[in-house]
Amino acid sequence: MSDGEPLVRWQWIADHTAELADHTALHLRLGLLPVLFGLLVSVPLGILCHRRRRLYPPVLTVANILYSIPSLALFMVFVRYTGLTEQTVMIPLTLYTLSVLVPNVVDGLASVPEPVRLAATAMGFGTVRRVLQVELPIAVPVVIAGVRVAAVSSISLVAVGQLIGQGGLGYYITRGLQLDFPTPIVTAIALIMLLALATDALLVLAQRLLTPWSRSRVTTA
């Protein structure tokens, strides 16, 4: 980059709009599917840990150990088994979500008042029905708080996957560094931030839709 050259060349962005859209869609898929998979694992695992408290410490320890491993190192481990594919990025990102989602599921279930559980049992709710129809809905705000953290983290970490050729918008960061051309770098960073903000906003909206009683309480107050 020479002195006096603008940080962003808007014409370059206009010329690469379709390509940017494709990489943005790929980035979103690589970032959000691991959160979905992590949630599918964390909800039953969190329920199990809540009911059998002795399981919770070792499960949380394993999840935290996995989270402490640098993403690039974990990508390289999976390259041997899944090759240079999207799965090599998504599997580690799914594992990373567990350290956030499992504790939030457990904490969300723990936040359910005991009288509510007793009332549901007295009404004839079995264990499974009580968990699905009473406890999990009440735990939604705590669970979604974890999903928000996991989603933003996952979206940001996808870019590292470009080092194995599967990084979505990370492609423009490495390409810009190679060419000493800042426009792709700035554009990619801005789009990643927008994806994170938009995802977080949609999750907040989802929480409001899933917990209509919380809106009623605020209105009454």
GROMACS elastic network, one bead per residue, 0.5 to 0.9 nm:
[ bonds ]
;  ai    aj funct       b0    kb
    1     4     6  0.87284   500
    1     5     6  0.67613   500
    1     6     6  0.89743   500
    1     7     6  0.87429   500
    1   179     6  0.87857   500
    1   180     6  0.57174   500
    1   181     6  0.60671   500
    1   182     6  0.74814   500
    2     5     6  0.56986   500
    3     6     6  0.86893   500
    4     7     6  0.89664   500
    5     8     6  0.86372   500
    5     9     6  0.89735   500
    6     9     6  0.65436   500
    6   182     6  0.89234   500
    6   183     6  0.86457   500
    7   181     6  0.85656   500
    7   182     6  0.60755   500
    7   183     6  0.61539   500
    7   186     6  0.79936   500
    8    11     6  0.88483   500
    8    12     6  0.83719   500
    8    13     6  0.85458   500
    8   182     6  0.68224   500
    8   184     6  0.81404   500
    8   186     6  0.72224   500
    8   187     6  0.79834   500
    9    12     6  0.54887   500
    9    13     6  0.68887   500
    9   182     6  0.88061   500
    9   183     6  0.59783   500
    9   184     6  0.89950   500
   10    13     6  0.51193   500
   10    14     6  0.62983   500
   10    15     6  0.86720   500
   10   183     6  0.82153   500
   11    15     6  0.61061   500
   11    16     6  0.86310   500
   12    15     6  0.50787   500
   12    16     6  0.62253   500
   12    17     6  0.86370   500
   12   183     6  0.77196   500
   12   184     6  0.84514   500
   13    16     6  0.51980   500
   13    17     6  0.59831   500
   13    20     6  0.81312   500
   13   183     6  0.79926   500
   13   184     6  0.80266   500
   13   187     6  0.78159   500
   14    17     6  0.54189   500
   14    18     6  0.88303   500
   15    18     6  0.81250   500
   15    19     6  0.88127   500
   16    19     6  0.52728   500
   16    20     6  0.59918   500
   16    21     6  0.85794   500
   17    20     6  0.50886   500
   17    21     6  0.61420   500
   17    22     6  0.87461   500
   18    21     6  0.50742   500
   18    22     6  0.63740   500
   18    23     6  0.88319   500
   19    22     6  0.51665   500
   19    23     6  0.63676   500
   19    24     6  0.85623   500
   20    23     6  0.52001   500
   20    24     6  0.59915   500
   20    25     6  0.86000   500
   20   169     6  0.77203   500
   20   172     6  0.89438   500
   20   187     6  0.89847   500
   20   188     6  0.84808   500
   21    25     6  0.61751   500
   21    26     6  0.86125   500
   22    25     6  0.52249   500
   22    26     6  0.62699   500
   22    27     6  0.86027   500
   22   168     6  0.84956   500
   23    27     6  0.59753   500
   23    28     6  0.85269   500
   23   167     6  0.86151   500
   23   169     6  0.54526   500
   23   170     6  0.87192   500
   23   171     6  0.81470   500
   24    28     6  0.61383   500
   24    29     6  0.86183   500
   24   168     6  0.64017   500
   24   169     6  0.60305   500
   24   188     6  0.86910   500
   24   191     6  0.74836   500
   24   192     6  0.81171   500
   24   195     6  0.84159   500
   25    28     6  0.51313   500
   25    29     6  0.62543   500
   25    30     6  0.86730   500
   25   168     6  0.78740   500
   26    29     6  0.51217   500
   26    30     6  0.61310   500
   26    31     6  0.84784   500
   26   166     6  0.89968   500
   26   167     6  0.82659   500
   26   168     6  0.53088   500
   26   169     6  0.79557   500
   27    30     6  0.51632   500
   27    31     6  0.60068   500
   27    32     6  0.85310   500
   27   155     6  0.72694   500
   27   158     6  0.67175   500
   27   159     6  0.78566   500
   27   166     6  0.88959   500
   27   167     6  0.67544   500
   27   169     6  0.59692   500
   27   170     6  0.82630   500
   27   192     6  0.83007   500
   27   195     6  0.89853   500
   28    31     6  0.50670   500
   28    32     6  0.59060   500
   28    33     6  0.82225   500
   28   155     6  0.69441   500
   28   158     6  0.87854   500
   28   168     6  0.79393   500
   28   192     6  0.89239   500
   28   195     6  0.73862   500
   29    32     6  0.54283   500
   29    33     6  0.57770   500
   29    34     6  0.85663   500
   29   168     6  0.88671   500
   30    33     6  0.60016   500
   30    34     6  0.70396   500
   30    86     6  0.71867   500
   30    87     6  0.88179   500
   30    89     6  0.73212   500
   30    90     6  0.61465   500
   30    93     6  0.87455   500
   30   154     6  0.83314   500
   30   155     6  0.76962   500
   30   158     6  0.65602   500
   30   166     6  0.86080   500
   30   167     6  0.80036   500
   30   168     6  0.75310   500
   31    34     6  0.62631   500
   31    35     6  0.72421   500
   31    90     6  0.75833   500
   31    93     6  0.78074   500
   31   151     6  0.70213   500
   31   152     6  0.84135   500
   31   153     6  0.85466   500
   31   154     6  0.50992   500
   31   156     6  0.78308   500
   31   157     6  0.78144   500
   31   158     6  0.59809   500
   32    35     6  0.51467   500
   32    36     6  0.64083   500
   32    37     6  0.87458   500
   32   151     6  0.63546   500
   32   154     6  0.71293   500
   32   155     6  0.70665   500
   32   199     6  0.89857   500
   33    36     6  0.50266   500
   33    37     6  0.61320   500
   33    38     6  0.83843   500
   33    90     6  0.73057   500
   33    94     6  0.80632   500
   34    38     6  0.58100   500
   34    39     6  0.83897   500
   34    89     6  0.89411   500
   34    90     6  0.54868   500
   34    91     6  0.69546   500
   34    92     6  0.83224   500
   34    93     6  0.57045   500
   34    95     6  0.80733   500
   34    96     6  0.87856   500
   34    97     6  0.75324   500
   34   151     6  0.85592   500
   34   154     6  0.75830   500
   35    39     6  0.60392   500
   35    40     6  0.86031   500
   35    93     6  0.77809   500
   35    94     6  0.61377   500
   35    97     6  0.63393   500
   35    98     6  0.89402   500
   35   101     6  0.89383   500
   35   147     6  0.71706   500
   35   150     6  0.65457   500
   35   151     6  0.60460   500
   35   154     6  0.73765   500
   36    39     6  0.50861   500
   36    40     6  0.62890   500
   36    41     6  0.87699   500
   36    94     6  0.82154   500
   36   147     6  0.89357   500
   37    40     6  0.50605   500
   37    41     6  0.63832   500
   37    42     6  0.85427   500
   37    94     6  0.62963   500
   37    97     6  0.89603   500
   38    41     6  0.51541   500
   38    42     6  0.58343   500
   38    43     6  0.85212   500
   38    93     6  0.85393   500
   38    94     6  0.50867   500
   38    95     6  0.69258   500
   38    96     6  0.82825   500
   38    97     6  0.57123   500
   38    98     6  0.60180   500
   38   101     6  0.73583   500
   38   102     6  0.88538   500
   39    43     6  0.58920   500
   39    44     6  0.88038   500
   39    94     6  0.87738   500
   39    97     6  0.79920   500
   39    98     6  0.79174   500
   39   101     6  0.67232   500
   39   102     6  0.83231   500
   39   147     6  0.78416   500
   40    43     6  0.59198   500
   40    44     6  0.72894   500
   40    45     6  0.88786   500
   41    44     6  0.61713   500
   41    45     6  0.61831   500
   41    46     6  0.84671   500
   41    98     6  0.79434   500
   41   102     6  0.85286   500
   42    46     6  0.55113   500
   42    47     6  0.82573   500
   42    97     6  0.86195   500
   42    98     6  0.62760   500
   42   101     6  0.59329   500
   42   103     6  0.86846   500
   42   105     6  0.71426   500
   43    46     6  0.50901   500
   43    47     6  0.61240   500
   43    48     6  0.85852   500
   43   101     6  0.79431   500
   43   102     6  0.70129   500
   43   105     6  0.62072   500
   43   106     6  0.86067   500
   43   143     6  0.89708   500
   44    47     6  0.50386   500
   44    48     6  0.61441   500
   44    49     6  0.85828   500
   44   105     6  0.89556   500
   45    48     6  0.50713   500
   45    49     6  0.61381   500
   45    50     6  0.85551   500
   45    59     6  0.87566   500
   45   102     6  0.69570   500
   45   105     6  0.86190   500
   45   106     6  0.88924   500
   46    50     6  0.60118   500
   46    51     6  0.85750   500
   46    56     6  0.81245   500
   46   101     6  0.82433   500
   46   102     6  0.51678   500
   46   103     6  0.71202   500
   46   104     6  0.81144   500
   46   105     6  0.52757   500
   46   106     6  0.51209   500
   46   107     6  0.88404   500
   46   109     6  0.84966   500
   47    50     6  0.50675   500
   47    51     6  0.62584   500
   47    52     6  0.85267   500
   47   102     6  0.88796   500
   47   105     6  0.71941   500
   47   106     6  0.66326   500
   47   109     6  0.76083   500
   47   131     6  0.83731   500
   48    51     6  0.52180   500
   48    52     6  0.59275   500
   48    53     6  0.81668   500
   48    55     6  0.78725   500
   48    56     6  0.84369   500
   48   106     6  0.88199   500
   49    52     6  0.50183   500
   49    53     6  0.53602   500
   49    54     6  0.73885   500
   49    55     6  0.54253   500
   49    57     6  0.87036   500
   49    59     6  0.80607   500
   49   102     6  0.86238   500
   49   106     6  0.68908   500
   50    53     6  0.56012   500
   50    55     6  0.84695   500
   50    56     6  0.73188   500
   50   105     6  0.84670   500
   50   106     6  0.54758   500
   50   107     6  0.83747   500
   50   109     6  0.71448   500
   50   110     6  0.73905   500
   51    54     6  0.89866   500
   51    55     6  0.89526   500
   52    55     6  0.58648   500
   52    56     6  0.73989   500
   53    56     6  0.53504   500
   53    57     6  0.78338   500
   54    57     6  0.66299   500
   54    58     6  0.79437   500
   55    58     6  0.59281   500
   55    59     6  0.61908   500
   55    60     6  0.86167   500
   56    59     6  0.52075   500
   56    60     6  0.59499   500
   56    61     6  0.84536   500
   56   103     6  0.86802   500
   56   106     6  0.86224   500
   57    60     6  0.51952   500
   57    61     6  0.60376   500
   57    62     6  0.86942   500
   58    62     6  0.62050   500
   58    63     6  0.85919   500
   59    62     6  0.52913   500
   59    63     6  0.62340   500
   59    64     6  0.86639   500
   59   102     6  0.86321   500
   60    63     6  0.50442   500
   60    64     6  0.60697   500
   60    65     6  0.85342   500
   60    98     6  0.83815   500
   60    99     6  0.66420   500
   60   102     6  0.75303   500
   60   103     6  0.74057   500
   61    64     6  0.51614   500
   61    65     6  0.61258   500
   61    66     6  0.86598   500
   61    99     6  0.85704   500
   62    65     6  0.50976   500
   62    66     6  0.62598   500
   62    67     6  0.86443   500
   62    99     6  0.84306   500
   63    66     6  0.52231   500
   63    67     6  0.62619   500
   63    68     6  0.87729   500
   63    95     6  0.72889   500
   63    96     6  0.73273   500
   63    97     6  0.84823   500
   63    98     6  0.58018   500
   63   100     6  0.85305   500
   63   102     6  0.84939   500
   64    68     6  0.61942   500
   64    69     6  0.89582   500
   64    96     6  0.82044   500
   64    98     6  0.81813   500
   64    99     6  0.53695   500
   64   100     6  0.87696   500
   65    68     6  0.51188   500
   65    69     6  0.67740   500
   65    99     6  0.86717   500
   66    69     6  0.55071   500
   66    70     6  0.88032   500
   66    74     6  0.87543   500
   66    92     6  0.85351   500
   66    95     6  0.67881   500
   66    96     6  0.65420   500
   66    98     6  0.88331   500
   66    99     6  0.80436   500
   67    70     6  0.77024   500
   67    71     6  0.84276   500
   67    92     6  0.89408   500
   67    95     6  0.73183   500
   67    97     6  0.80438   500
   67    98     6  0.82549   500
   67    99     6  0.65546   500
   68    71     6  0.86961   500
   68    96     6  0.86344   500
   69    72     6  0.85380   500
   69    73     6  0.69286   500
   69    74     6  0.66246   500
   70    73     6  0.53762   500
   70    74     6  0.64063   500
   70    75     6  0.87462   500
   71    74     6  0.51117   500
   71    75     6  0.60906   500
   71    76     6  0.86394   500
   71    89     6  0.88355   500
   71    92     6  0.72279   500
   71    93     6  0.80405   500
   71    96     6  0.88923   500
   71   157     6  0.76593   500
   71   160     6  0.74509   500
   71   161     6  0.83575   500
   72    76     6  0.62325   500
   72    77     6  0.87346   500
   72   160     6  0.68642   500
   72   161     6  0.73838   500
   72   163     6  0.79023   500
   72   164     6  0.87561   500
   73    76     6  0.51565   500
   73    77     6  0.64172   500
   73    78     6  0.89594   500
   74    77     6  0.50738   500
   74    78     6  0.64851   500
   74    79     6  0.87124   500
   74    88     6  0.87534   500
   74    89     6  0.88209   500
   74    92     6  0.63393   500
   75    78     6  0.53102   500
   75    79     6  0.61848   500
   75    88     6  0.59063   500
   75    89     6  0.62108   500
   75    91     6  0.86170   500
   75    92     6  0.67055   500
   75   161     6  0.74754   500
   75   164     6  0.78687   500
   76    79     6  0.50391   500
   76    80     6  0.71696   500
   76    88     6  0.82003   500
   76   164     6  0.81888   500
   77    80     6  0.60826   500
   77    81     6  0.77587   500
   77    88     6  0.86971   500
   78    81     6  0.52842   500
   78    82     6  0.58775   500
   78    83     6  0.72311   500
   78    84     6  0.89463   500
   78    87     6  0.85220   500
   78    88     6  0.55333   500
   78    89     6  0.83555   500
   78    91     6  0.81645   500
   78    92     6  0.80638   500
   79    82     6  0.52840   500
   79    84     6  0.59886   500
   79    85     6  0.80223   500
   79    88     6  0.59777   500
   79   164     6  0.84337   500
   80    83     6  0.58967   500
   80    84     6  0.88253   500
   81    88     6  0.83164   500
   82    85     6  0.64959   500
   82    86     6  0.86496   500
   82    87     6  0.65593   500
   82    88     6  0.58101   500
   83    86     6  0.88215   500
   83    87     6  0.83195   500
   83    88     6  0.67674   500
   84    87     6  0.82132   500
   84    88     6  0.65536   500
   84    89     6  0.87980   500
   84   164     6  0.61984   500
   84   165     6  0.68317   500
   84   166     6  0.73607   500
   85    88     6  0.55024   500
   85    89     6  0.74114   500
   85   164     6  0.84233   500
   85   165     6  0.80659   500
   85   166     6  0.67658   500
   86    89     6  0.54145   500
   86    90     6  0.62091   500
   86    91     6  0.86439   500
   86   161     6  0.88048   500
   86   165     6  0.89638   500
   86   166     6  0.60534   500
   86   167     6  0.86925   500
   87    91     6  0.57406   500
   87    92     6  0.85589   500
   88    91     6  0.59195   500
   88    92     6  0.70756   500
   88   161     6  0.84279   500
   88   164     6  0.87042   500
   88   166     6  0.83636   500
   89    92     6  0.59284   500
   89    93     6  0.64051   500
   89    94     6  0.87790   500
   89   158     6  0.72455   500
   89   160     6  0.88655   500
   89   161     6  0.59933   500
   89   164     6  0.86945   500
   89   166     6  0.70399   500
   89   167     6  0.80945   500
   90    93     6  0.50790   500
   90    94     6  0.59812   500
   90    95     6  0.86320   500
   90   158     6  0.84926   500
   91    94     6  0.50814   500
   91    95     6  0.63536   500
   91    96     6  0.87595   500
   92    95     6  0.50095   500
   92    96     6  0.62251   500
   92    97     6  0.88537   500
   93    97     6  0.64878   500
   93   154     6  0.62452   500
   93   157     6  0.78075   500
   93   158     6  0.80836   500
   94    97     6  0.53321   500
   94    98     6  0.70162   500
   94   154     6  0.84387   500
   95    98     6  0.55479   500
   95    99     6  0.77782   500
   96    99     6  0.60996   500
   96   100     6  0.77811   500
   96   150     6  0.80379   500
   96   154     6  0.81449   500
   97   100     6  0.55136   500
   97   101     6  0.59762   500
   97   102     6  0.82808   500
   97   146     6  0.88022   500
   97   147     6  0.82558   500
   97   149     6  0.87737   500
   97   150     6  0.54330   500
   97   151     6  0.81937   500
   97   153     6  0.85179   500
   97   154     6  0.77601   500
   98   101     6  0.50628   500
   98   102     6  0.54630   500
   98   103     6  0.81504   500
   98   150     6  0.85813   500
   99   102     6  0.61539   500
   99   103     6  0.69247   500
   99   150     6  0.89310   500
  100   103     6  0.59315   500
  100   104     6  0.64479   500
  100   105     6  0.89225   500
  100   146     6  0.57568   500
  100   147     6  0.77568   500
  100   149     6  0.74885   500
  100   150     6  0.64828   500
  101   104     6  0.51123   500
  101   105     6  0.61216   500
  101   106     6  0.86375   500
  101   143     6  0.69240   500
  101   144     6  0.87309   500
  101   145     6  0.89078   500
  101   146     6  0.53743   500
  101   147     6  0.64720   500
  101   149     6  0.88602   500
  101   150     6  0.73400   500
  102   105     6  0.52125   500
  102   106     6  0.62816   500
  102   107     6  0.86025   500
  102   143     6  0.87650   500
  102   146     6  0.86189   500
  103   106     6  0.50764   500
  103   107     6  0.59516   500
  103   108     6  0.83199   500
  103   143     6  0.87585   500
  103   146     6  0.83078   500
  104   108     6  0.57633   500
  104   109     6  0.84358   500
  104   139     6  0.87340   500
  104   142     6  0.59272   500
  104   143     6  0.51482   500
  104   144     6  0.82423   500
  104   145     6  0.76392   500
  104   146     6  0.56973   500
  104   147     6  0.85915   500
  105   108     6  0.50229   500
  105   109     6  0.62015   500
  105   110     6  0.85285   500
  105   136     6  0.85043   500
  105   139     6  0.72514   500
  105   140     6  0.85275   500
  105   142     6  0.71984   500
  105   143     6  0.53593   500
  105   146     6  0.82210   500
  106   109     6  0.52804   500
  106   110     6  0.61359   500
  106   111     6  0.86976   500
  106   139     6  0.88813   500
  106   143     6  0.86709   500
  107   111     6  0.61704   500
  107   139     6  0.79740   500
  107   142     6  0.71393   500
  107   143     6  0.81802   500
  108   111     6  0.51650   500
  108   112     6  0.70536   500
  108   135     6  0.83954   500
  108   136     6  0.76928   500
  108   138     6  0.75442   500
  108   140     6  0.70264   500
  108   141     6  0.75897   500
  108   142     6  0.50541   500
  108   143     6  0.60942   500
  109   112     6  0.55544   500
  109   131     6  0.86716   500
  109   135     6  0.61264   500
  109   136     6  0.66828   500
  109   138     6  0.77420   500
  109   139     6  0.54785   500
  109   142     6  0.87189   500
  110   113     6  0.78308   500
  110   114     6  0.89766   500
  110   135     6  0.89888   500
  110   139     6  0.82118   500
  111   114     6  0.88044   500
  111   135     6  0.89005   500
  111   138     6  0.80262   500
  111   139     6  0.68844   500
  111   142     6  0.85930   500
  112   115     6  0.86199   500
  112   116     6  0.70422   500
  112   117     6  0.75098   500
  112   134     6  0.87272   500
  112   135     6  0.62073   500
  112   136     6  0.86983   500
  112   138     6  0.64134   500
  112   139     6  0.68651   500
  113   116     6  0.54244   500
  113   117     6  0.68640   500
  114   117     6  0.51316   500
  114   118     6  0.62566   500
  114   119     6  0.85758   500
  115   119     6  0.59532   500
  115   120     6  0.85233   500
  116   119     6  0.50581   500
  116   120     6  0.61891   500
  116   121     6  0.86100   500
  116   134     6  0.80757   500
  116   135     6  0.84846   500
  117   120     6  0.51716   500
  117   121     6  0.62090   500
  117   122     6  0.85943   500
  117   130     6  0.74466   500
  117   131     6  0.89440   500
  117   134     6  0.77634   500
  117   135     6  0.75784   500
  118   121     6  0.50644   500
  118   122     6  0.60685   500
  118   123     6  0.85958   500
  119   122     6  0.50102   500
  119   123     6  0.62334   500
  119   124     6  0.88674   500
  119   125     6  0.89299   500
  120   123     6  0.50743   500
  120   124     6  0.66633   500
  120   125     6  0.55284   500
  120   126     6  0.84150   500
  120   130     6  0.64319   500
  120   134     6  0.74757   500
  121   124     6  0.52218   500
  121   126     6  0.66875   500
  121   127     6  0.79989   500
  121   130     6  0.73528   500
  122   125     6  0.72397   500
  125   128     6  0.80286   500
  125   129     6  0.57953   500
  125   130     6  0.54115   500
  126   129     6  0.53150   500
  126   130     6  0.58736   500
  126   131     6  0.85213   500
  127   130     6  0.51819   500
  127   131     6  0.61900   500
  127   132     6  0.86686   500
  128   131     6  0.52208   500
  128   132     6  0.61674   500
  128   133     6  0.84406   500
  129   132     6  0.51901   500
  129   133     6  0.57372   500
  129   134     6  0.76792   500
  130   133     6  0.53885   500
  130   134     6  0.51477   500
  130   135     6  0.63457   500
  130   136     6  0.85481   500
  131   134     6  0.56541   500
  131   136     6  0.58091   500
  131   137     6  0.85355   500
  132   135     6  0.63939   500
  132   136     6  0.55863   500
  132   137     6  0.73565   500
  133   136     6  0.66656   500
  133   137     6  0.65125   500
  133   138     6  0.89537   500
  134   137     6  0.57524   500
  134   138     6  0.64745   500
  134   139     6  0.88364   500
  135   138     6  0.53113   500
  135   139     6  0.61702   500
  135   140     6  0.88104   500
  136   140     6  0.61481   500
  136   143     6  0.88136   500
  137   140     6  0.52047   500
  137   141     6  0.84332   500
  137   210     6  0.76408   500
  137   211     6  0.74386   500
  138   141     6  0.73587   500
  138   142     6  0.86874   500
  138   211     6  0.79468   500
  139   142     6  0.56326   500
  139   143     6  0.61792   500
  139   144     6  0.86490   500
  140   143     6  0.50498   500
  140   144     6  0.59050   500
  140   145     6  0.84126   500
  140   207     6  0.70711   500
  140   210     6  0.75132   500
  140   211     6  0.74455   500
  141   144     6  0.52711   500
  141   145     6  0.61655   500
  141   146     6  0.88687   500
  141   207     6  0.63573   500
  141   208     6  0.87572   500
  141   210     6  0.88293   500
  141   211     6  0.77814   500
  142   145     6  0.51132   500
  142   146     6  0.66638   500
  142   147     6  0.88738   500
  143   146     6  0.52503   500
  143   147     6  0.63360   500
  143   148     6  0.88093   500
  144   148     6  0.60597   500
  144   149     6  0.86251   500
  144   203     6  0.70757   500
  144   204     6  0.79386   500
  144   206     6  0.85940   500
  144   207     6  0.67563   500
  145   148     6  0.52484   500
  145   149     6  0.66226   500
  145   150     6  0.88139   500
  145   203     6  0.86542   500
  145   204     6  0.85818   500
  145   207     6  0.89946   500
  146   149     6  0.52150   500
  146   150     6  0.61374   500
  146   151     6  0.85177   500
  147   150     6  0.50039   500
  147   151     6  0.58840   500
  147   152     6  0.85497   500
  147   200     6  0.89530   500
  147   203     6  0.79676   500
  148   151     6  0.51954   500
  148   152     6  0.62560   500
  148   153     6  0.85383   500
  148   199     6  0.78796   500
  148   200     6  0.57207   500
  148   201     6  0.89746   500
  148   203     6  0.66092   500
  148   204     6  0.81978   500
  149   152     6  0.54544   500
  149   153     6  0.61476   500
  149   154     6  0.85275   500
  149   200     6  0.84097   500
  150   153     6  0.51719   500
  150   154     6  0.59525   500
  150   155     6  0.85609   500
  151   154     6  0.50923   500
  151   155     6  0.60992   500
  151   156     6  0.86322   500
  151   196     6  0.74602   500
  151   199     6  0.73977   500
  151   200     6  0.76135   500
  152   155     6  0.52450   500
  152   156     6  0.63432   500
  152   157     6  0.87386   500
  152   193     6  0.88970   500
  152   195     6  0.84675   500
  152   196     6  0.51677   500
  152   197     6  0.78993   500
  152   199     6  0.75550   500
  152   200     6  0.71521   500
  153   156     6  0.52898   500
  153   157     6  0.62148   500
  153   158     6  0.88142   500
  153   196     6  0.84267   500
  154   157     6  0.51173   500
  154   158     6  0.62610   500
  155   158     6  0.55165   500
  155   159     6  0.77831   500
  155   192     6  0.70711   500
  155   193     6  0.87557   500
  155   195     6  0.75471   500
  155   196     6  0.64308   500
  156   159     6  0.62941   500
  156   160     6  0.81946   500
  156   192     6  0.67553   500
  156   193     6  0.80564   500
  156   196     6  0.77016   500
  157   160     6  0.55844   500
  157   161     6  0.74243   500
  157   167     6  0.87073   500
  158   161     6  0.53875   500
  158   162     6  0.76560   500
  158   166     6  0.80439   500
  158   167     6  0.54056   500
  158   168     6  0.69451   500
  158   169     6  0.81964   500
  158   170     6  0.72651   500
  159   162     6  0.57205   500
  159   163     6  0.82964   500
  159   166     6  0.81221   500
  159   168     6  0.63847   500
  159   169     6  0.62318   500
  159   171     6  0.74960   500
  159   173     6  0.81203   500
  159   192     6  0.87092   500
  160   163     6  0.60385   500
  160   164     6  0.82595   500
  160   166     6  0.84406   500
  160   167     6  0.61656   500
  160   170     6  0.66604   500
  161   164     6  0.55965   500
  161   165     6  0.64855   500
  161   166     6  0.50355   500
  161   168     6  0.79157   500
  161   170     6  0.73300   500
  162   168     6  0.69881   500
  162   169     6  0.82154   500
  162   170     6  0.53674   500
  162   171     6  0.57431   500
  162   173     6  0.87562   500
  162   174     6  0.75564   500
  163   166     6  0.73332   500
  163   167     6  0.72969   500
  163   170     6  0.84624   500
  163   171     6  0.86422   500
  163   174     6  0.82001   500
  164   167     6  0.76529   500
  165   168     6  0.86524   500
  165   171     6  0.77352   500
  166   170     6  0.81963   500
  166   171     6  0.80577   500
  167   171     6  0.60146   500
  168   171     6  0.60408   500
  168   172     6  0.84195   500
  169   172     6  0.57478   500
  169   173     6  0.72074   500
  169   187     6  0.89126   500
  169   188     6  0.54785   500
  169   189     6  0.80419   500
  169   191     6  0.79107   500
  169   192     6  0.73269   500
  170   173     6  0.50741   500
  170   174     6  0.64759   500
  170   175     6  0.84856   500
  170   185     6  0.84457   500
  170   188     6  0.69113   500
  170   189     6  0.85006   500
  171   174     6  0.54896   500
  171   175     6  0.59871   500
  171   176     6  0.84558   500
  171   184     6  0.88513   500
  171   185     6  0.89835   500
  171   188     6  0.83730   500
  172   176     6  0.57488   500
  172   177     6  0.83840   500
  172   183     6  0.88076   500
  172   184     6  0.50531   500
  172   185     6  0.57070   500
  172   186     6  0.88358   500
  172   187     6  0.80019   500
  172   188     6  0.60695   500
  173   176     6  0.52209   500
  173   177     6  0.62767   500
  173   178     6  0.86949   500
  173   182     6  0.84513   500
  173   184     6  0.63126   500
  173   186     6  0.79627   500
  173   187     6  0.86926   500
  173   188     6  0.64856   500
  173   189     6  0.78576   500
  174   177     6  0.51098   500
  174   178     6  0.61695   500
  174   179     6  0.86840   500
  174   184     6  0.89026   500
  174   185     6  0.77360   500
  175   178     6  0.51067   500
  175   179     6  0.62358   500
  175   180     6  0.83475   500
  175   181     6  0.80873   500
  175   184     6  0.74223   500
  175   185     6  0.79220   500
  176   179     6  0.51984   500
  176   180     6  0.56472   500
  176   182     6  0.56643   500
  176   183     6  0.71137   500
  176   184     6  0.54483   500
  176   185     6  0.54993   500
  176   186     6  0.89117   500
  177   181     6  0.65190   500
  177   182     6  0.73729   500
  177   184     6  0.88998   500
  177   185     6  0.75472   500
  178   181     6  0.77624   500
  179   182     6  0.84945   500
  181   184     6  0.69218   500
  181   185     6  0.76386   500
  182   185     6  0.51710   500
  182   186     6  0.61001   500
  182   187     6  0.84770   500
  183   186     6  0.52938   500
  183   187     6  0.60222   500
  183   188     6  0.85183   500
  184   187     6  0.50525   500
  184   188     6  0.59655   500
  184   189     6  0.85353   500
  185   188     6  0.52212   500
  185   189     6  0.61948   500
  185   190     6  0.85634   500
  186   189     6  0.52276   500
  186   190     6  0.60920   500
  186   191     6  0.86050   500
  187   190     6  0.51614   500
  187   191     6  0.61582   500
  187   192     6  0.86127   500
  188   191     6  0.51532   500
  188   192     6  0.61141   500
  188   193     6  0.86045   500
  189   192     6  0.51248   500
  189   193     6  0.62111   500
  189   194     6  0.86228   500
  190   193     6  0.51721   500
  190   194     6  0.62020   500
  190   195     6  0.86653   500
  191   195     6  0.60766   500
  191   196     6  0.85657   500
  192   195     6  0.50816   500
  192   196     6  0.62273   500
  192   197     6  0.86631   500
  193   196     6  0.51100   500
  193   197     6  0.61682   500
  193   198     6  0.85384   500
  194   197     6  0.50851   500
  194   198     6  0.59438   500
  194   199     6  0.83843   500
  195   198     6  0.51676   500
  195   199     6  0.59738   500
  195   200     6  0.84647   500
  196   199     6  0.52072   500
  196   200     6  0.61168   500
  196   201     6  0.86134   500
  197   200     6  0.51400   500
  197   201     6  0.61589   500
  197   202     6  0.86576   500
  198   201     6  0.50938   500
  198   202     6  0.61883   500
  198   203     6  0.86555   500
  199   202     6  0.51264   500
  199   203     6  0.62203   500
  199   204     6  0.86919   500
  200   203     6  0.51427   500
  200   204     6  0.63130   500
  200   205     6  0.87191   500
  201   204     6  0.51120   500
  201   205     6  0.63026   500
  201   206     6  0.86439   500
  202   206     6  0.60803   500
  202   207     6  0.86120   500
  203   207     6  0.61603   500
  203   208     6  0.86563   500
  204   207     6  0.51150   500
  204   208     6  0.64213   500
  204   209     6  0.88048   500
  205   208     6  0.51112   500
  205   209     6  0.62994   500
  205   210     6  0.86565   500
  206   209     6  0.50882   500
  206   210     6  0.60851   500
  206   211     6  0.85385   500
  207   210     6  0.50859   500
  207   211     6  0.60129   500
  207   212     6  0.86317   500
  208   211     6  0.52450   500
  208   212     6  0.61264   500
  208   213     6  0.88996   500
  208   214     6  0.75901   500
  208   215     6  0.72371   500
  209   212     6  0.58445   500
  210   213     6  0.88109   500
  211   214     6  0.57102   500
  211   215     6  0.74220   500
  212   215     6  0.53635   500
  212   216     6  0.65420   500
  212   217     6  0.88766   500
  213   217     6  0.61913   500
  213   218     6  0.87181   500
  214   217     6  0.50922   500
  214   218     6  0.63492   500
  214   219     6  0.86895   500
  215   218     6  0.51488   500
  215   219     6  0.61550   500
  215   220     6  0.85766   500
  216   219     6  0.50714   500
  216   220     6  0.60713   500
  216   221     6  0.85252   500
  217   220     6  0.51353   500
  217   221     6  0.61224   500
  218   221     6  0.50976   500
